[in-house]
């Protein structure tokens, strides 16, 4: 059901786009294509340069950042799950 709906939607959009492009002259189509190619190229170059710039910016922040390690928790002996190992409840020799 959903697949059929998407197929029909894609077909109708394709038909409308082809109908709109048929009305354009050949020179106008070429100009539009060139504009899209140049626009995509400019965006690609911008994203590449901004990514490289931000990587350098983040690595500079790492030099000034201090990372503190998590300290080990000091657990009490009574918090042990296996209570038979505790001396309060008996020794190992009793349970063997």
For each residue, the residues with C-beta under 8 A, 3 or more apart:
1: 4 5
2: 5 6
3: 6 7
4: 1 7 8
5: 1 2 8 9
6: 2 3 9 10
7: 3 4 10 11
8: 4 5 11 12
9: 5 6 12 13
10: 6 7 13 14
11: 7 8 14 15
12: 8 9 15 16
13: 9 10 16 17
14: 10 11 17 18
15: 11 12 18 19
16: 12 13 19 20
17: 13 14 20 21
18: 14 15 21 22
19: 15 16 22 23
20: 16 17 23 24
21: 17 18 24 29
22: 18 19
23: 19 20
24: 20 21 28 29 32
25: 28 29
26: 29 30
27: 30 31
28: 24 25 31 32
29: 21 24 25 26 32 33
30: 26 27 33 34
31: 27 28 34 35
32: 24 28 29 35 36
33: 29 30 36 37
34: 30 31 37 38
35: 31 32 38 39
36: 32 33 39 40
37: 33 34 40 41
38: 34 35 41 42
39: 35 36 42 43
40: 36 37 43 44
41: 37 38 44 45
42: 38 39 45 46
43: 39 40 46 47
44: 40 41 47 48
45: 41 42 48 49
46: 42 43 49 50
47: 43 44 50 51
48: 44 45 51 52
49: 45 46 52 53
50: 46 47 53 54
51: 47 48 54 55
52: 48 49 55 56
53: 49 50 56 57
54: 50 51 57 58
55: 51 52 58 59
56: 52 53 59 60
57: 53 54 60 61
58: 54 55 61 62
59: 55 56 62 63
60: 56 57 63 64
61: 57 58 64 65
62: 58 59 65
63: 59 60
64: 60 61
65: 61 62
66:
67:
68:
69:
70:
71:
72:
73:
74:
75: 79 80
76: 79
77: 80 86
78: 86 88
79: 75 76
80: 75 77 83 85 86
81:
82: 85
83: 80 86 89
84: 89 90 92 95
85: 80 82 92
86: 77 78 80 83 89
87: 90 91
88: 78
89: 83 84 86
90: 84 87 94 95
91: 87 94
92: 84 85 95 96
93: 96
94: 90 91
95: 84 90 92
96: 92 93
